[in-house]
Amino acid sequence: MNAKTLKGTRVIALIGPYRSGKTSLIESFLSVSNTIPKKGSVTDNTASGDKSEEARRHQMGVELNLCQLQYEGEEFVFLDCPGSLEFLQQSYNALMVADAAIVVCEPQAEKSLALTPYLKFLDDRKIPHFIYINKMDVEPPSIHTVFQNLQDISTRPLILRELPIREGRTVVGYVDLVSEKAYKYDPNQPSKLIKIPSHLEENEKAARHKMLESLSEYDDHLLEELIEDIEPREEEIHETFIKDLQQDLVVPVVFGSALLDHGTRRLLNIINHEVSGVDISRTRVFGQNELKDFDDTNVIAEVFHTQHIPYKGKLSYCRIWNSILQVGMSLSGEVAKSMFTLVGTDIKPQNEGMPAGSVVILNKFDAAQTGHIISSQPRQDFKSHLYVLPSLFALAVETEKRTDELKLNEALAKLTQEDPSLIVEHNQDTGDLILHGQGDIHLKIAMERLQDKFNVKINSHQMHVPYKESIQGTAKVQGRHKKQSGGHGQFGDVHLEIKPLERGKGFEFFDQITGGAIPKNYIPAVQAGVEEALEKGIFGYPVVDVSVNLFDGSYHRVDSSDLAFKMAAIHGIREALPKCEPYLLEPIMTVEILVPTDIISAAQKLVSGHRGKILGFSDKEGWNFWSTISSQIPQAELHNFINELRSLSAGLGAFESRFDHFEAVPAKMTEQIAQERKQQLEKK
């Protein structure tokens, strides 16, 4: 790598919806910059990115792909992010360290809403970004129609940088609205300079004036020139774009065809001249409060991607924010023993120090996980910028062989280091090992990796719902345990009163023994027996919201013991529960649903169809054409909810859920749930 370039290495994230053409754009960048000898294709699996077994098997991006290239003497690292919303976490990880983003989209109006989550994330964090309208070679609509559709969903003003030149319905070139020069695409070559077609001259003047008006909103000098009818210098316009882009005040829009390399060099030129380097990004990311720790001696780097590669070990991809990182340096208490850098899409050993702005890969650096900020100064504590998506889908997993359980836990720990949106939970109530993620494809890919990368074969099933039991009636019972088998026997006798408590009160135990009917030293054993018996009610689930009163009993001076009184209490509770009108409780979740406004009625029907209650709905603040639905839905109904919601919303719907309360299960469902629980316990 050339560490002496003008702005240092700049990192650009390519984000956007599934099938928008990001990987094809990366391939075009690599080709026109002469980084690769021959351009590959996504359709025939010869593209430089998406090399993983899972990506090729499913013919879709499933993880972050990186490439490094030089263009006009400058160094760039491009981060190609998966397009499926189930892998959106990868985009968010990449954007933590990006100097700018290219939002890649298609020219169809009905697909524009899919950009909203990306644009909101960028604007909320003031990350500079461009919009690249791809696939303009396939009979595109009017560029002004596409532009307006995009503007409707963006909270920042979009600025069109060029106009298409058409021959019939085919886009064959563009007019640069800054330089007022026209270019015609030339296969496998830079575009050729041509004269602006006469039929476009009037449209070009109008579009350029509109561009300058938009820029003048943030530049008083430019506004004065427009008012006085003074033609701004081309350099001044570029400087204004740079300034406004850095502050995320405007979003430049360009177009082309990545498949045909149309507009690719143009986009690289704009990025090269208008995207600033690490110094500006560091200030934006960390803010003034943390910048005081960025002196020349303190190496600071951020881990944005993690991979575990068979026979290579753990690879931690880092962006260096400050100073020069050297092999052998101690970072956050661990020595960086070996380091790699990118050459094209490959990684090569790097023994020389790497300056701020660079992307490096640390090998077998165990201390680092995705989102960690590591520092050469001891006890340095920087707050992670990582945003982790909430769980939308879950499955219970188990190994095919019991001997692989430890191996599974180790493999899952590595997977969650690679992908923070994968969450592992050991549910104490149900005994399930649960894998949480963003959808069925997300978890399917994770399970394939468990087998492909870690040689762990697993089975999965729908996670069990942590039902509870409670009671409606009261009962008084005698629990008695008596056993004689030679020598000392066992004797314990308790009289218990069981009552229901208010929902959410849990469990209460009262000792009302008088006159020494039971010695005080046996009372804790009685309570322990009661609590153990309540762990599994008549339906097989824990019993909650009950009060147990120990009001009488008897003992034997020789045969009584803690164990005898514990067993007596267990017998008493098991006898009492069927007499107390037991019933099942199910967890009810508060669910906040986000959907395009035009399907809100269908989404409300979906909630009702899952035994849910609508609490309210409203327009999503800051999200044009999006709405939220507040609801409460039984946890048992949420297993496949995200898949159905996405089916309704062209893959765009999402939700967040949290536990709210327990509620009685409808009587008609109780028998089926109890039978399923019985079968579950018999398998253990």
N, C-alpha and C positions, 0 to 999 in steps of 0.2 A: 504493500500500500504506500502511496505517496503521502507522507504526513505534512507536506509543505504547500498544499493547495490553498487557494485564496480563502475559502470559508471553512476548510476542514470537511470531514465526511458529513454529508447530510443524509438524514434518515427520513424516508418517505413511505407512509403506509398506504396501501391500495385496499380500499374497503368498498363494500356495496353488495347488493343482493345476489343470490344464487343465479348463475348463468348470465350475469351481466358482462362477463368477458375480462375479468381481472387477470387471470392467468395468461390469457392470450395477449394482454397488454404488456405483461412482464416479458413474455417471449419476444414481443416486438421490440421492447427496449433493449433486450440482450442482443437482438439481431442487428438493429440499426446502429448500435454502439460498437459492433464488431467484437462483442464479448464471446459470442459463440459462432462457430463456423457455419452452422446451418440452422435455420429456424425450424423449431418443432411445432407440433400441432396437439391441441387438447383432445380432439376427436379421435386421433389414432394413438393416443398415449405416448407420444414422443416429446411432449413439452418438458422443459427443464424442471418445472415445479411439480407438485403433487406426486412425489416419488414413493410415498408410503404404500404398503400393501393394501391397507384399508382404502386409501384414496383411489387407487386403480380399480379395486374390486367394486366400489360403489360409484365410480366415475364422478367424483365430486371432491372438492377440497374439504379436508377434515382437520387440518392443522395449519399453523403458520409456516409459510415457505419464504426463504430469504435468498436474495441475490445481491451481489456487489458488481458495480460496473463503473467505468470511467467515461465521461462525456465532456468533450472540450476541455480536457485537462483536469476536470473536477471529479471528486469521488462521491459516489452515491450508494446507499444501501436501501433496497426496496423490500418492503414487507408485504407479501401477498397473503391477504387474510381470507379465510373461508367465507363463502357467501350465505350458507344456510344459517338461519337464526339460531339453530341448535348449537352452532359453534361460534356464536357472537362473542363469547368470552375471549376468543383468540384476537378478535379485532380490538377489543378494549385493552388487552394486554399490550398490543403493538402500539396503540395510540399513546400509551404512557410515555414513550420515549421518542415519538416522531416529531420532526421539525414541521412537517405538514402532512396533509392527507390528500389523496386523490379519490374522490367519490365517483365510482364508475357506475353508469346506469344505461339503460336502454331507452330508445326514443318513444316508447309507447306510454300514453297518458295513464292507462290503467295500472302501470307498474310504478308510478312515481311515489305513491304512498309508502312503498317499501323502504324508501330512503329516510323516512322520518326518524327512526331510532338513531341512525348514524348522524344525521345533521344535528339532532338535539344533543347528543353526546359531545360532538365537536364544539357546538356553540356554548354549552354549559361550561366547558373547560377552555374556551377561547383558543382552540387549536386552529391554525390557519389551514384552509382547504380549498381545493378546486373541485369543480364538477366536470367530468369528462363524459360526454354523451357518446356512447359507443354504438357500433353497428349502423352507422349512418349510410352504409352502402346498400342496405336492404330496404328500398323504397320508403324512405323516411317521410314523416309528415312535415308540415311547416316548422322551421326552427323556432319561430315565434310562439307557436302553439306549445311545443315541447318546453320552451323557456318559461312560459306562463304557468304551465302545470308544475314545474319545479319551484317557481317563485311562490306559489300558493302554499307549499309545505315548508319553506325555509323561513326562519326567523331573521335571517340576515338578507340584505339586498343582494340579488344576483346581478352580475354584470357580464353581458355577452361580449366576448373578445373578438368574435369573427362572424362573418356571414358566409353561408354556403354558396358555392357556384355550382349550378346544375346544368346538365345536358339532358333534356327530357326530365325524367324523375330521378336520374342518377346524379349523386353529388360527386363532382370531379375535382373540386378544389375549394378555396376559401379566400375571403378578403380579410386581411388583418386590419381591424378597426383602429389600432393605435398608429401603425405606420402608413395606413391607407395604401397598402400594396396587395396585389392579388397573386395567388399561387395556384398552380395546377399540379395535382398529384401525378407522380411519375413512378411506375412500378419499380421497386428495389432501388430507388434513387431518391435524393432530396427533391422536394417539390420545385417546379420550375416557375420563375417569375414571369408573369404575364400582365397584360393591361387589364384594368378593371372592365368587365363587360359593360357596355353602354346601358343595357337594361337594368343594371344593378346600381348605377351611379347615384340615383336619387335615394334608393333604399339605404345605400351605404352611408350617405351624408346624414340621413335621419337616425340610423342606428348609432353612428359615431357620436352624434350630438346627445343622444340619450345616454350613452356610456359616460360622456364627460359630465353630464348633469348629475348622474348618480355619484361619480367620484367627487364632484364639487360639494356634495352634502357634508364632506369631512375635510374640506380644504378651502379656506377662505380665499387664498390667492387664486386658485383655479376658478372659484366662483366669480371673482372680480374680472378675470379675463373673459369669462363667458358673457358677463353682463356688458362688458365693453367691446364685445365681438372681436377679441384678440385670439388668434390661433395659438394654443399652447404648444410648447416645444415637445417633441416626442420623448426626450429624456425626462422632462417634467412629469409626463403621464406615467412613464415607467416608475419613477420615484414615488409617485402617489400610490400606484398599485402596491409597491413594496411596503410602504408605510401602513396602508389600510389592511393589507393582507396580514402583516405581522400582528395587528391588533384584532384580527377576526372581525373587521367592520364590514367587509364585502367578500363576496365569493365569486371569483372569476369562473366563467363557463366557456369551455371549448368543446370541440367535437371531432369525430373521425371514425376510423375503422381499424381496430387493433389487428384484425385478421389480415388486412391488406397493407398494414403499416401506414395507413393514411392518418396524418395528423400526429404521428408518434414523435417525430423529430421536433415538430412545433411545440408539443407539450414538454418535451425534455428541455428545449430552449427556455420556455417560460419558467419552468422549475429552476433551472440553472441561474437565471438572472434575478428571480424575484423571491425565492425561498431563502431565508436567512439561516445561519448556522447555529451551532450549539450554544453560543453565548446568549443569544436572544431566547432560545427555547429553555435554557436553564433558569433564566429569570422568570419566565412564564410558569414553569413547572413548580419551582420551589418557593417563589415569592421572596420578598425582601427580608423576612424574619430569619429564614434559614441560610440566606446567601452569605452571612457573616462567617460561616464555617467553610467557605470555599476559598481557602488560601492556596498558594502555589504548591504547598507540600502535601496537601490532603487529597488523596485519590478518592473520588466518589463515583460509584457506578451503580446502575440499576438493572436488576435481572428481569427481563420481560418474556423469556421463553425458556423452557426446560425440556430436555429430551433424555430418555434412558435408552441407549443403543447397545444391543448385545455385543459383547466382546470389546466395547469401547468404554462403557460406563456412562456416567451422568455428564451431560453437556449443559452448561448454564450460559445462555446468550445474554450479554450485558451491553448496555450503552454507557460509555464512559462520560460522565458529566464534568469531571474536573481533573486537572493535572495529567500525569503520564503513568499509565499502568505498566508495571514491569513483571516479568516472570520471576517468581521467588518472593514477591511482596506479600506481606501479611494483610489480609482484608477481613475485618470483622472477626479476628482471632484465628483465621485459617490461612495457610500459605497457598498461594496460587502456584501450584507446581508445574502446570503446563497450560498453554494458551494457543488458540487457533484464531485465524481470521478467514474471512470469506474471499474466495477468488471465483468470480462468477457465481455458480450455485454450489461449488465445492468448498470444503474447508481444508486449510493448509496450516501446518505448524508455524507459530510465530514466536521468535525469540527476542526480537527487538521491542523496545517500549512503544506503547500505542497512546497517542495523544487524545485529549478531550474531543468528543464527537464521534470517535470510532466505535464500531461494534466489534466486540471480541467474544470468543467462546472459551470459557474456563472448563477444563476437563477434571472430573472427579472432585469438584468443589462442593463438599457435602453441606456446608453451612448455608448455601444459597438456595432459595426457593423463588418461584415466580412471584414478583411483587416486592422482593426484598431489596433494600438499598444498602450496599456494602461500602465500608470506608476503611481507609488505612489508619485512621486515628482510633485508638481504643475508646470504648464506651461512647462512641458516636451513635446517637439514636435519631434516625430520620423517620418520619411518618411515611408509610407506604402510600402510593397513589393508586393502588390497585382497587378497582371496583369489581366486586364479585356478584354475578347474577344470582337472583333467588332461584331455588329449586322449583321445577315445574312437573317433574315426572320421577317416579321411583320404582325400583324393583328390589325384591329380596334375592340375594345370591347365596349360593353354597357350592362347595367343591364337589366334584364327582367322587373324589376319594377323600376320606377323612384325614389321611396322612398329609394332604396338601393344604390344610387349613392355615398353618403358619406361613407357608409359601404364598397363599392368597393374601394374607394381611400385609406381607412385605410388598407384594406387587401392587396392591391397592394404594399403599402409601406412596409408591413411586408415581402411579397414575394421577393422584391428587396433587403431586408436586408439578406435574406437567400441565394439568388443567384444573385451576382453582374452582371451576364451576361443577366439578365432580366432588361430591361430598359423601363420605362414608359414615354410617351411623349403626351402632350396636343398640338395638331397641330392647331395653330391659323388660318391658311388659310382654312383648310377643316373642322374644328370643331371636328375632330376625336380624341378619346382617343386611343392611339396606344401602343400596347405591342410588344416590340422588343425582339428577342431571337435568338437561334442558328438553328432553324428548326421547321417543323410542329409538330414533336413529343414533342420537348421541350415546345412549347407553349400549346400544348394539355395537357401535364402534369400540367403546371401552371394553366390552366383553371379548371382542375379537382380539384386541391388543393383549388382554390377559393371556390368551392362548398363543398368539403369534410371537409376542415379545418375551413373555415370562413363562410360557409353557404350563399354564394353569388352566385346566378344563373346569368349567363351572356350569351349573344349572341356575336358572332364574325362574321366579314366579311372582305373582302379584303379592305385594307386602300385606301382611295381616294387619287388620285394624285393631288398635289397642282399646277394645271395648272395656267397660267396667260394669259392675253389678251394684245394685242398691236394693233397698227394701222399702215397702210402704206400710207394713204392719209391725206390731210388737209381739214379743213372746217371752215367756219365762220358762226356763228349762233347767234341768239338773244334769250336770256332766259328771260322770263317775268313771274312774279307772281303778280296777282292782285285779291284781294278778298274784297268784301264789305258786311258786315253783320250787319249793325247798329253800330253807334259809330265810333271809329277809324277803318279804313280798313287796308289792307296789300298791299303794293306796292313795287316792286323791279324790276329793268330792267337792264340787263347786255348784253354786246356784247363781245363774246368770239371767239378767234381763236385757233384752236387745231391743233398741228403738231406732227409728230413722232420724237422721239429722237433716238440716237444710242443705240443699245442693251446694257443694263446694266446701263443706265444713270438714270433710275428711273422716277422721276417726277420733273418738274420745273414749277413754277408759276411766271408770270410777271405782274406787275401793270403798265400799260401805260396810265392811266387816266390823262387827262389834262383839265384845265379850270373848275375843280370842278364838272364835270358831275356826279360823285358819290363822296359823302363826304368820306374822308379818314377813318373815324371810321367804315365804312361799308365794307371796303376792306377785313379785316380778315374773315368776315362772308362769303364773296364771295369765298375766298380760301377754307374755311371749307366746303362749299357746293360742290365745285369742287372735293375735296378729297373724300368726302362721296360718290358722284356719281361714282367715279372711283373704288370704292371698289367692285362694281359688274357691269361688262360690259354686252354686249348683250348675251354672252354665260353663264353668271352667275359667272365669275371669276374676280379677281382684274385686273385692267388695269394698265400696266406699260410702261415705256419708252415713255412718252408723255409730251409735253410742252403746257401749256395753258396760253394764253395772254389775259388779260382783257384790252380792248382798248377803250370801250365807254359804255355808259349807261345813265340812268336817275333816278331821285328819286322824292318823294313827301315829302314836309316839315312835313306833319302830319302823313301820312300813312306808310312811309318807316320805316323799322326796320332791326335789324340783321337777324331775322328769315325770313323776306320777301326777303332779298338779298341772303340768303343761299338757299332758295327754288328756286329763279330765276336761280341761278348757277346750281342747280341740274337739272332743266328742260332743261337748255341750253346744258349741257353735254350729257344728255340722247337723245336729238335730234341730237347732232353732231356725236356721235359714229357710228351709222349705215352708215353715209356718208363718213367715214374715212377709208373704206376698212379694217375692223377689222379682226384679225386672232388670232389663239390660239398659245400659247407657252408652251412647256413641259420641265420639268427639265431633264437635261442630266447629268448622273453620270460618274465620272471616276472610273473604276472598275479594280482592280488588282487581277487576278485570279491565284490560285495555284493548279496545277494538276500534276499527274504522267506524265512523259514525253511521255510514250507510247500512251496516249490518247490526246495529244495536238491538233492533227488535228481535232478530233471529238469535242473538246472543242471550237476550233475556229469556226466550223460550228454552234455550239450552239449559240455563240455570234452573228454571222451573222443572224441566225434565229430569234433573238430577236431585230432586227433592230440596232444591234451594229456595231461599227467600230473598227477594229483591229489597234492599234497604234504600236504594236511591241510585240515580245516575245523573251525569253532568258532562259538559264538554271538558276535555282534558286541557288544562291551562298550558298555553304555549305550544300546543299540538293542533294545528289546523286540521279539521276533518277527522279528529279522533275523539272518542268518548270513553268515560270510565263508568263501570257499573259496580256499585258496592253491594255485596251479597253475603249471605251465610249459607254454607253448603256442608253437608255431612262429609267427613273425611273419606268414608267408604265410597262416596260418589266421585272422588277426585282422581282416581287412578288413571283413567283414560281421558280426563276432561281436556287436557291441553291438546291432544290429538284431534278431538272433535271441534274444539274452538278454532284451531288452525285450519281445519277443513272448511269451516264456515267463512273464514276470513282470508282466504288465499295465502295461508301460512303466516299471517301477520299478528294474530292475536296473542296476548300474553296475560299473565296474572301474577299476583303475589298473594300468599296465604299465610295465615298464622292461627294458632289455636285460640279459640274464644271460650268455649264452655262445653259441658256435657249435657246431653238431652236424651230423653227416653226414646228407645228404639220402637218404631211402630210394632204393635203386637203381632201382626201377620208375618213379620220378618224374624221374630225371635227364635222360633223353632229351627229355621234353616241355619241361622248363625250359630246356635248351640250345637247343631249336628256337625257343622264344619269345624267348630272348635274341638269337639270330641275326636274327630278324625285327625286333627292336627296334633293333639296330645298323644294319641295312640302311636303316631309315627316317631315320637321322640324316644 
